[in-house]
């Protein structure tokens, strides 16, 4: 075999080897970052940041509502926090009537004594919007 041909073959093998090793390392880093995001602790303020951000998408709003109701019992929220959550949701540009009414219904089911307050908040927020 010609020494030049041998050198070219070895060079290709080394270049492809480095390429695949680099590719594998990059893919592993992305998987680790995703795993770290799942372990973060989400509190009431984090949910409110999602609702207050004008850049939140409809899916972000759904996720925020899901986190809110999944952790509702743990957080021990006061009345104003519950009202602020619903008000912020109503004012968000990506919230539609379906998601607002479903959230209002869930909050009303959990807080029968605040039914009128939630209705007033929704009416007020819709008027502002």
Secondary structure, 3 states (H helix, E strand, C coil): CCHHHHHHHHHHHHHHHHHHHHHHHHHHHHHHHHHHHHCCCCCHHHHHHHHHCCCCCHHHHHHHHHHHHHCHHHHCCCHHHHHHHHHHHHHCCCCCHHHHHHHHHHHHHHCHHHHHHHHHHHHHHHHHC
